[in-house]
Amino acid sequence: MLDLRSPNLSRSAELYEIARAISPGGVHNGGRWDTPHPLYFTRAAGARLWDVDGNEYIDLHAGHGPAILGYNDPEVLEAVISALRDHGPHFGLGYPGEIELSRQMVELVPCAEMVGLCGGGGSDPCYHAIRLSRTFTGRKKIIRFEGSTHGWAEPLSISDGPSPDEAGPYEEPNRVAPPGALPEVIANTIVLPHNDPAVLERRLEREGHEVAAIIIEPVVQNLGCVPLLDGLPQLLRQFCDHYGIVLIYDEIQTGFRHDLGGMQKLHGVLPDLATFGKAMANGFILSAITGKREIMSLFQPTGQVRLSGTFNGHVLGVDAALKTVEILRRGEGATHRKLFRFGKMATDQIDEAIARLHVKARVQGFGSVFALYFTDQPVRNYRDLMPLRFGKLGALRERYRKYALAHGIYMSRHPGGRCFLSAAHTEDDVARIVDVTVRFLTEHRDELR
């Protein structure tokens, strides 16, 4: 087995020594940090990554999810090159492409009566959704769910990954805030466990008329891959209607990846607001907030809520998104069918191996996203995931990730073990991923009994 400190990663080690003196941890996103040092990459194409030492990996990271078509898709790349040549990279003014993209989103996304394009990451539209909800309802409190993250903003990152010592009671988790969070922000953020309708109902009976918004990932990919319980989306809609609460679907990760209409289309549930990003531009910089006209109209200039950002509706991101949508619409959803088929292939074959080996492991997946957990019990919420993140099982998860890396498969350090497939993967790639995973389970079955 390859040792991460072996010479074939020597250039990454050298770069880390330079980088850590000038950037925190030598990286510009905490999720890129690794032990004993981060890896640095020079190229991505299709379903492959190449690091600075020339090592090639089958990719399960997808740039944190955007690469639905695969990295550097040639058609998307050509659309961006054309935009760069014909329009330039940026002018920060109205652009016909943004009108066409917004028109298509209104056509495709069930809740989208109006669209606001943002500058890139998912944090912006998610925080915009909270401000709109508070303005629309005149209320302060929001409900979010333990273990999810909706970006860097204070209320949206509270309790996104607490330790067992921090978490507190199951039904009323502690509000574990990031450093620097204001007490009043913490006080107005209610944290609840995922997939427990009874707990949600009891809390709403106490405070429902004070709540401006409920924000939720319709597949909880920050926990790896945790679908919502059957009937829960419909129940959320009923609760929000009863108490006058704005229902926000955070589709930053699920939107475009599972369906062009998002999970709301697959659930058959209409949220009041929804946020999109990541896969909508296949790696180029763009995100969006969509929703009901009466709420979206509160944005300036028709309302008083600011929708601002130097790179909102960025020309290159807009043209990348238009091309991505065009590709995803071909063949009446052929790309999404392929992604679901490959995801099922991976999860079914890993499940078969788990049953054959009689090990305590399970794989959960939805479409092109899956996660391997070292437990034989369903993972439904953060409390189910927590023992798998820390201690012996957390260490075993890390060994699996390093084992995959040593065998030419790159997985991120994501705490839920989330893995992404793309349209650029092949059946041989999936077979290789399954083979390496089964080998690891076989070699460690005594620890998983």
PATOR-549843 format. One record per residue: x, y, z of N, C-alpha, C in turn. Coordinates in steps of 0.02 Angstrom, whole numbers, plus 32768, in hexadecimal, padded with zeros to 4 digits. Example, Ala and Ser with C-alpha at 12.3 -4.5 7.8 and 13.67 -1.06 7.14 Angstrom:
BEGIN
82947EE4818682677F1F818682947F5B818682827F90816282AC7FCB816582858002818A
end
This chain:
BEGIN
802A7FC48000800080008000802C803E80008018806F7FDA803E80AD7FD3803C80D68013807480ED802A8079811B8063807281628048804581898066803A81CD804D807981F8805180A881E5807C80E6820C8082811D81F18054810C81C38028813E81A67FFB815181D87FC5818981CC7FA281A481FE7F73817482127F3B814381E77F2A811981FA7EF280E982337F0380E882497F4280C282847F5780F082BC7F6F812F82B67F5D816182E57F788155832D7F63813C83377F268131837C7F1080F9839C7F3780C383777F46808E83917F7180A983A37FB580D583787FD080F283878011811C83C68010814183D07FDA816A840D7FD3813D844B7FCE810984467FA780DC847F7F9F80B984907FE180A9845C800780888469804780B58491807580F584828076812384A780A1812684F1808E812084FF804E811E8545803780DA8564804880A5853F80388061855B803D804C85688085805F853E80B48046854680F880638584811A8099859E810080B685DB811C8090861A81068069861380D08048864E80B57FFC864880B17FE1860C80BE7F98860180C07F8885D180F97F4E85D9811A7F3D85AD81527F3B8564813D7F68853C81587F6984F581477F8184E781017F97851B80DD7FAF851280997F77850980667F39851980797F008511804B7ED3854E80527EA2855480247E74858C80247E2C8576802E7E25853B804A7DE4851F805C7DF484E6808C7DD684E780C77DE784B480F97DDD846D80E17DAE846380B27DA2842180987DD98406806D7E09843080597E408419802F7E7C840180597E79840F80997EB183FA80C37EB283AF80CC7EEC839280D67EF2834A80DE7F30833B81097F3482FE81217F6E82E881477F9482B4811E7FD782B18122800282DF8148800A832381277FF0832A80E97FF2836A80C77FBD8368808F7FA583A180797F7683A080417F98838880017F6F83717FD37F8783657F8F7F7783A17F647FA283AF7F357F9883E77F077F9283CA7EC17F6383E57E9A7F5283C97E597F6083FC7E227F6E83E07DE87F7D840B7DAE7F4A84057D767F2283D07D767EF783C47D3C7EBC83987D4F7E8383A67D2F7E48837C7D357E2783787CF17E14833C7CDD7DF283337C9D7DC782F57CA27D8982FA7C8B7D5C82C07C8D7D5282A97CD57D62826A7CE17D5C824D7D247DA082417D437DD2826A7D307E1682607D477E3382A07D667E5F82977D977E8782CD7DB57ED082BA7DB17EFC82EC7DAA7F4482E17DAB7F6383117DDE7F8B82F57E0B7FAB83207E3D7FEF83397E24800F83627E4C804E83827E36808783507E2E807F83147E4B80B282E07E4380A482B27E08806E82C27DE1805F829B7DA68033825F7DB3801A82567DF17FEE821E7E007FA8822B7DE27F8B81F87DC67F4981FC7DA87F1681D87DD47EDC81F67DDD7EA881D97E087E6581D87DE47E3E81A37DEF7DF781A47DE07DD781D27E147DAE82007DFD7D9482347E297D5082227E467D48822B7E887D0682267EA97CF782667ED07D19829B7EBF7D1482DB7EE27CE9830D7EBC7CF2830F7E7A7CCB833A7E4D7CCF83837E5F7D0983977E7C7D1183DE7E8E7CDF83F47EC27CCF83C77EF37C9A83D17F257C5483CB7F057C4F83AD7ECB7C0E839F7EAD7BFE83BD7E6A7C1E83F37E547C0884137E157C1183E97DD67C4383BE7DD37C54839E7D937C2483657D827BE783767D737BB583437D617BC583247D1D7BE0834B7CEE7BF283317CAC7C3983167CAB7C5E831F7CE17CA583127CE37CCB83537CDD7D0983527CF47D32838E7CF27D4083A37CAA7D3F83E57CA17D5784027C627D3383E57C257CF183DE7C2D7CC983C37BF57CD783ED7BB67CE683CD7B7E7CFC83F37B427CC684237B287C8784117B2B7C53843D7B127C4A847A7B3F7C4C846E7B807C4684A67BAF7C8384D37BA87CBD84B47BA27CFB84DB7B997CF785077B5B7CDF84EC7B257CDB85127AE77CA9854C7AEE7C7285407B127C4185767B1D7C6185AF7B457C8A859E7B757CAB85D17B9F7CE085F57B777D0685D17B4F7D3985F17B257D1886227AF47CDF860E7AD77CBB863A7AAA7CA386797ACF7C88866F7B0C7C7286A97B337CAC86D77B447CE486BA7B557D1F86E17B667D3787097B297D3686E97AEF7D4C870B7AB27D1A87407A9B7CDA87307A9F7CA7875C7A827C9187947AB27C9287867AF37C7687B57B237CA887CF7B567CDE87A87B627D0B87B97B987CF587987BD87D2087967C0A7D11876F7C477CDD87907C747CD787D27C717CAD87F27CA47C9E883A7C917C5F884D7C997C5088957C967C1E88AB7CCB7C03887C7CF27BDA888E7D2B7B9B88B67D197B8088A97CDE7B4388CB7CC77B1588977CA87AD988AD7C947AAA887E7C777AC6885B7C3A7AB7881A7C347AD287EF7C007A9A87C37BE57A8E87C07BA37A5787987B897A57874F7BA17A9387337BAA7A9786ED7BC07A7686E27C037A7A87137C307A5D870A7C727A1187087C6E79F5872B7C3D79AC872A7C32799786E47C1A79BD86C97BEB79AD86877BD079B486517C0579E986547C2E79F286227C6279B986277C9579A786647CA87970866C7CD8792F86527CBB792386607C7B78E786477C5978E485FB7C5C791C85DB7C4E791D85927C4F791385777C95792F85987CC7792485817D0B78DB85867D2078BB85BC7D0C787385C37D19784C858A7CF7786285777CBD784185407C99784E84FD7CBA788A84F37CD5789E84B17CED789184A57D37789A84D77D60789784CF7DA9785084DE7DC2782F84AE7DE177E884B87DF377D984F67E1C780385087E4C77F385417E78780985847E5A782C85837E22784D85BF7E09781D85EB7DE17802861D7E0277DC86517DDF780A868C7DCE783F86957DF6787286C77DE878B586AA7DFC78EB86C67DDE792F86AC7DE8795E86E67DF7798A86DD7E2779C1870C7E337A0386E77E2D7A2D86FB7DFF7A6E86DA7DF57AA186FA7E237AC886CF7E437AFB86E57E737B4086D87E567B7386E47E807BB686E67E667BDC86A57E667BC786727E8B7BEF86367E8B7BDB86037EBE7BF886057EFA7BEB85D37F2D7BA485D37F467B93859C7F697B4F85957F817B3E85C07FBD7B7185DA7FDF7B648603801B7B39863F800B7B4686607FD27B22869E7FC27AD786927FBA7AC286667F8D7A79865E7F857A5786437FC47A7986197FEA7A5A85FF80277A4F8637805A7A80866380617A77869A808F7A4386CC80757A4386D880347A0F8702801679C986E6802779C386A48024798286848032796C86918079799B869180A8798A869F80EE797386E880F67997871580D87984875C80DE7940876A80BD7934874B808378F28753806478BB8738809278C786FE80B0789586DF80DB7885870A811778B88726813578AC8751816F78878791815B789887AC8121787687E78109782D87D880F9782187A080D977DE878D80C377B0877F80FE77CA875D813277A18748816A77A1877A81A477D587A481A777DD87D081E177F387AB8220780D876F8217782487458250786F873E824E788C8726828678D58721828B78EF86DA828A78CB86AB82A578E7866882B078E7863F826F79198613826B791B85E282357926859D82537911856B822E791E85258241794E8508820D798384EA822679B284C581FC79BF8482821E79DF845581FB79E4841182147A2D83FE82217A3783DC82587A7A83CB82717AA183A3823D7ADF83B982317B0A839682037B0A83B181BC7AD683D781AB7AD583F781697AFF8437816B7B18844A81327B36848C812C7B1984AD80EF7B0C84ED80F57AF0851380BE7B1D854F80AE7B5E854780BB7B8D857D80AC7BAE859780EB7BD185D080E27BFB85EA81177BD6861A81457B9A863281337B778664815C7B67864681A07B68867081D47B61865982197B25862C82247AE7864182147AAE861682257AAC85D681FD7ACE85D581C57ACB859B81987B04856A81A37B31857981D17B68854B81E07B688536822A7B358549824F7B2F853482957B2084E982977B4784C582C07B3E847D82CA7B43845682897B72846A825E7B7A8445821F7BA7840882277BC483FD82627BED83C2826C7C0883BE82B27BDE83C482E67BF683C5832B7C13838283407C41838583707C5D8348838E7C2A832B83BF7C3282EC83D37C0482CF84047C0182F784457C388315845A7C38833C84977C11837E84907C0C839784537BEA83D784477BA083D084387B8B8397841E7B4B839183FC7B0F839D84287B10838484667AD7838D84927A9F835B84867A63836884A27A2C8338849D7A15832E845579FB82F3844779E582E3840379AC831183ED797883178416793D833B84007948838683FD797383A18428798283E8842779CE83F0842779EE83E583ED7A3783E883E97A52842D83FE7A8E842C841A7AAF846C84277ABA849183E67ABA84D383EB7AC784FD83B17B12850C83B07B3784E1838E7B8084E6838E7B94851683577BA88552836C7BB28588833C7BFB858E83287C0885A782EB7C4D85B482D87C6985EE83007CAA85F0830A7CC78628832F7CB4866B83107CA4869B833B7C9286DE83247C4986E883187C2086B383207BD886BA83157BBA86E4834E7B8B870E833C7B6B873A836D7B36871483957B30872383D67AFF870083FF7AB8870483E57AA4873D83CA7A60874483B07A54871983727A89870E834B7A8386E283107A78869A83287AA0868683597A9A864283747A54863883927A3C866A83B879FB866483D979C2865C83A879C98678836C79938675833B799B863C830979C9860E831779D485D482EC79C185958313798F857382FC79788535831B799684FB82F579B784CD831A79D6849382FB79AE8455830F799C842C82DE797583EF82EA799583B482C57986837782DA79A0833D82B6797A83328275799E831A8243797F83088203795182CC820D792082C881E078F7828C81D878D38277821878BB82A7823E78938298827A785782C6827B782282B4825877E782E0825477C882F0829777CB82C082C677AC82CC830877D08304832E78128303832C78398338834D782B837B832C7829837D82EA781A83BB82C777D583D582D977A483A882DB776083BD82EA775B83DA8330777B83BA8361777883D383A67799841883AA77D08422838777F28463838A77C78499836977A784888332777C84B98311773F84CB833B7726849B836176EE84AA838E770284DF83C1774284DF83D4775A85108405776C855383E6778C855183AB77AA858E83907799859B8347776C8574832A7760857982E2774E85BE82CA772985E482F17714862682DC774B865B82E37785864682FB77BF867382FF77F3866482C977E7862F82A2781986168273780E8635822E7843865282137840866F81D07849863B819A7877860B81A5788985DC816F78A0859A818C78948566816578B38525816F78DE85198131791F850D813B794C84FF8103796584B781097963849380D17975844C80D379938437809179C48409809479DC83E7805879AB83AF8047798F83AD800C795D83797FFD797B83337FF579BB832C7FEB79E282F07FF97A1D830A80227A2782EF805D7A57830D808B7A9D82F480797ABC8316804B7AFE830180337B36831880607B288345808E7B5C835680BE7B65831F80F27B3682F080F57B3E82B581207B56827880F87B6B828480BB7B7F824E808E7B4A824880597B17821E80667ADD821A80397AA2820080637A79822F807A7A41821E80A57A01823B808779D9821280657999822A804B7969823B8084793A826880767905827680A678D5823B80A978B8823080E4788781FB80ED784D820480BC783181CD80A577F681D0807B77C081F9809E77A38228807A776E825080967785828E80BB77C5829280CC77DD82CD80F277DA830D80C977ED830D808977E7834B806377A083678062776F833A805A7729834F805A7715836A809F772E834A80D4771E83608117773E83A58125777B83AF810E779A83F081167770842780F47756841880B9772D8448809676ED845880BF76D0842480DC7694842E810476A28458814376D98449816476EC846F81A076F784B9818E771C84C48158772C8509814576EC8530813276BF850F810F7680853080FE76588541813D76578513816C7630851D81A9764A855881D3768D855C81D876AA858F820476C185CD81DF76B785D0819D76CD860B8177771986118172773B85D8816C778485D5816A779A85CD812177D185EC810F77ED85E580CC781685A480CA78068578809C782B853A809378618545805F789F853A807378D98543804778F884FF803978FC84EE7FFA792384B37FE5796984CB7FD1799B84B37FF579E084BF7FE279F3848A7FAF79ED849C7F7079FD846F7F387A41847E7F1A7A6C849D7F417AAF84AC7F287AD1846C7F0F7AC984357F347AE883F67F207ABA83CA7EF77A7983CB7F067A4C839C7EE57A3283B77EA27A2B83F97E9C7A1084167E5F7A3C84097E237A1E83F87DEB7A4083E87DAC7A6283A47DB07A7C83907DEA7A9E834F7DEF7A6D83167DE97A34831A7E097A0482E37E0779CC82ED7DD579BE832C7DC5798A833C7D95799183867D867980839A7D49798483E17D387952840A7D61791D83EA7D7878ED840C7DA378FE84087DEC793583E77DFD794883DF7E43792283A87E667933839D7EA57910836B7ECC78C7837E7ED778B883BE7ED5787283D37EDE784683B57EA9786083AE7E6C783A838D7E37783183437E46786683227E5D786182DB7E6D783682CF7EAA783782FC7EDB780C82F67F1677C483087F0777B983317ED47777834B7EC77760837D7EFB779083A17F18778283D27F4C779D84157F36777684497F3F7789848C7F2A77A284B37F6677E484BE7F6C77FC84EB7FA077EB85337F8D77F285607FBD77E685A77FAE782385C77F8E785E85B17FA3789D85C87F8778CA858B7F7E78F7858F7F4D7929855A7F44796985797F2A79A1855D7F4179E285757F2C7A0585407F017A2A85587ED07A4D852B7EA17A9585427E987AC085147E857B0685247E787B2984E67E5E7B6884DF7E6F7B9184A47E5F7B85848A7E187B5B84557E107B5684347DCF7B36845F7D9A7B1884987DAB7AF484BE7D787B2284DB7D437B6384E47D527B9284FE7D217BCF84D07D187BCA84927D317BFE845F7D277C4484777D397C48849D7D707C8A84B17D887C9A84FA7D7E7C73851D7D547C7D85657D4E7C5485887D847C6185C77D8E7C4B85E97DCB7C0786087DC17BD585EB7DE37B9186057DDF7B6685E27E137B3886087E307B0485EC7E5B7AC686167E537A8F85FF7E717A4F86207E657A2086167E9F79F386457EA779BA863E7ED4797B86457EA9794B861A7EB5790D861A7E8F78D286157EC1789686257EA8785D861C7ED4782086437EBE77F286497EEE77B3866A7EE077BD86B47ED2779586CD7EA5779A87137E90779087437ECB775F87347EF6775087637F2D778A87697F5E77B487357F6377EE87387F8F782A87547F6A7837873B7F2E787087527F07786C879C7EF7782F87B77EF1782687FE7EE0783D882C7F18784D880F7F52786888387F8978B0884C7F7D78D1882E7F4B791488437F39791288887F18794888AE7F22794F88ED7EFD795488DE7EB2793989097E87791F894B7E9678D4894D7EA578B189137E9E786989157EAC785A89147EF6788A88FC7F1E788388FC7F6778C0891A7F8778CB890A7FC7790189297FED793A88F97FFE793388B97FF0796788888001799D88897FCB79DA888D7FE07A1188927FB07A21884F7F907A26884F7F4E7A4188177F297A7D88347F037AB7882F7F237AF188517F067B2C88227F047B5D88347EDD7B9A880D7ED57BBB881F7E937BFA882F7E967C1E88447E5A7C1888117E227C1887D17E337C19879D7E007BD5877A7DF87B9F87987E117B5D877A7E067B4F87717DBC7B3587377DA97B25872A7D637B6287307D377B9B87177D4D7BD9871E7D297BD487027CE27BEC87267CB27BE487147C6B7BFB86CD7C5D7C3586BA7C757C5086787C667C2786427C887C13864E7CC67BE9861E7CE97BA686157CC97B89864C7CB27B4886497C917B4C861F7C517B7E862B7C287B8386057BEA7B9585BC7BF77BBC85B07C2B7BC9856A7C3F7B8985477C557B60856B7C7B7B21854E7C927AF185407C587AEE856F7C297AC285647BEF7AD685267BC87B17851C7BBF7B2F84E17B9C7B2384A27BC57B2D84A67C077B22846C7C327AD984577C2F7AAC84887C337A6484787C2F7A5484597BEB7A7084757BB57A6484597B737A7884107B707AB384007B8B7ACB83BA7B8A7A9E838D7BB47A8A83A57BEF7A61837D7C1B7A1A83727C007A04839E7BD379C183967BB679C083657B7C79FA83547B6279FB83287B2779E282E27B3879C482C37B0579AF827E7B0D797E82747B45795682A77B53792282A47B87793F828A7BC9797782A97BDC799582987C1D79C5825E7C1B79E482517BE27A1082167BDC7A4A82197C0E7A6582557C197A9E825B7C477A8982497C8E7A4F82617CA47A39824F7CE77A2A82057CED7A0F81E77CBA7A03819E7CBC7A4481797CC37A77818F7C9F7AB9816F7CA47AD581777CEB7ACF81B37D077AE881BF7D4A7AC581937D7E7A83818E7D787A5E81637DA77A72811A7D9D7A7D81057D5F7A9080BF7D527AD480B07D707B0480DE7D677B4780D27D827B4580D37DCF7B1E81017DEB7B1881027E347AFB80C27E4F7AC880A97E2E7AAA806A7E447ADA80307E3C7B0080317E057B327FFD7DFA7B647FFA7E347B7C80357E487BAD80387E7E7B8F80217EC07B55803B7ED27B38802A7F127B227FE27F157B047FC87EE07AEE7F827EE07B297F537EE87B5F7F607EC57B987F327EC87BBC7F367F0B7BC07F717F277BDF7F767F6A7BB17F557F9D7B707F5E7F977B407F3D7FC47B487EF17FC17B4E7ED67F847B577E8E7F7C7B957E757FA07BCB7E9C7F9C7C097E887FBE7C017E8B80097BE07EBE80227BD47EC5806A7BAE7E8880847B7A7E74805F7B537E3980747B7D7DF980717BA57DF2803E7BCF7DB780377C037DB2806D7C207DEB80807C557DEC80B27C3C7DEE80FA7BFB7DFB81027BDC7DFF81457C007E3381707C0A7E6E81537C2A7EA481787BF77EDA818A7C077F0081BE7BDC7F3881D37BEE7F7581A97BCD7F7981717BD67FB281437B977FB8811B7B8B7FF381017B537FFE80D47B63803880A67B468036806B7B4F806C803C7B0A808A802F7B0780CD80327ACA80F180237AD7811E7FE87AA7811F7FBA7AB181477F7E7A7081647F647A7781987F3E7A4081B37F177A5D81CE7ED77A4681B27E9F7A6181C77E5F7AAC81BD7E5C7AD081F27E4B7B1881ED7E417B4081FA7E817B1F81FD7EBB7B41820A7EFA7B3981CD7F277B6F81B97F487B6B81817F777B9D818B7FAF7B9381667FE57BC18169801E7BC38124803E7BFF811080517C0980D180757C1080E180BF7BE780BF80E87BE880C981317BFC808781527C24808C81867C39805081AA7C09804281E47BCD803081D27B98801D82007B667FF281D97B417FC981FD7B0C7FA381DB7AC87FC281E67AC67FFD82047A88802082107A7F805B81E07A41806C81CF7A3780A581A37A5280E681C07A6E811081967A82815481AB7A4B818381957A27819E81C679EC81C881B879F7821181CC7A28821B81FA7A34825F82137A7B8263822E7A8C829E82497AD182A8825F7AE3827C829A7AB3826E82C57AC2824382FF7AD481FC82EA7AB881E582B27ACC81A482977B1281A7827A7B2481E1825D7B6681E8823E7B9D81F482717B8C821582A97BBF822D82D77BF081F782EE7BDA81BB83037C0B818983187C37816F82E07C21817A82A27C48816582687C7C819882547C7681D5826F7CA5820B82607CE0820C828F7CD581F582CC7D0681FD83017D1C81B8831B7D5481B7833F7D6B817A835F7D818145832E7D77810683417D9080CD831B7D7380CB82D47D3280D582CE7D1380D1828C7D26810D82617D31814682807D4A8180825A7D8F8172823E7DB9815382677DFC814282507DFA810E82187DCB80DF821D7DC480AD81E87DAD80CD81A77D8080FD81AC7D6A812181707DA58144814E7DD0816281777E0B8183815B7E3A8152813A7E40811781577E6A80E381387E4D80CC80F57E0C80C880F17DEC80B780B17DFB80EC807D7DF6812B80907E04816080607E4D815E80487E7B815380767EC2814F80647ED08110803A7EAC80DA80497EB3809D80227E9D80A97FDA7E6580CC7FD27E4D80DC7F8F7E7F81087F6A7E9A81397F8E7ECC81657F707F08813E7F577F1F81107F807F5980E77F6E7F4B80BB7F327F0B80AE7F267EF880867EEB7EDB80B07EB37EEC80F17EB47EDC811B7E7B7E9581367E787E75813D7EB37E3181597EB57E3181927EE77E1B81CC7ED27E1C82077EFE7DD782137F1B7DD382117F5E7D9882247F847DAB825F7FB07D7E828D7FBA7D8C82C57FE57D8982B0802E7D9D82DD805A7D9A82D080A27D5582E180BE7D2382E480957CE082F680AA7CCB82CA80E57CB082E7811B7CA182C081577C6E8289814E7C42828F811C7C12825A81107C28822880DC7C64823080C17C7D8201808F7C588206804C7C3E8241803D7C17824A80007C4382427FC27C29821C7F917C4C82117F517C1E82237F187C3B82427EE47C1582577EA87C2D82317E6B7BFE82187E457C0D82007E027BF982367DD07C1882337D957C0882647D617BF9823F7D207BE082647CEF7BD182467CAE7C1082307C8A7C4A82487CA17C8A82347C827CA481F27C9C7C8981D87CD37C9E81967CEB7C8681607CBA7CA981297CBB7C9780F07C927C8580B57CBE7C6980817C9F7C5A80457CC57C9B80277CE37CD2802C7CBF7D1280147CD97D27803C7D177D1A807E7D167D2A80A67D517D01808F7D8E7CC080847D827C95806E7DB97CAD802A7DD27CBF7FFD7DA57CD77FBC7DB87D177FC27DE27D437FF07DD07D817FFA7DF67D7280157E3C7D4480447E417D3080607E827D1480297EAE7CE87FFF7E917CCB7FC87EB77D017F977ECD7D2E7F867E9F7D627F557EAE7D8E7F6C7EE87DA47FAA7EE77DCF7FC47F1C7DA97FC57F5F7D697FD87F5C7D417FD97F997D387F937FB67D2B7F637F8B7D217F1D7FA27D627F027FBE7D9A7F137F9F7DDB7EFD7FBA7DE57F1880007DD57F58800A7DDD7F75804C7DB17F52807F7D727F46806E7D457F25809C7D5E7EDE80AB7D797EBC807A7D927E7880847DCF7E7980B27DFC7EA780A77E397EAA80D07E2B7EC281187DF27EE381227DE27EFE81657DA37EDE81837D917EA4816A7D517E8981827D527E7781CB7D8B7E6681E77D8D7E56822F7D7C7E9482597D8C7ECE82407D7B7F0C82647D337F2182597D127F0282297CCE7F1582187C9B7EDF82297CAE7EB382557C807E7D82697C587E9382A7
end
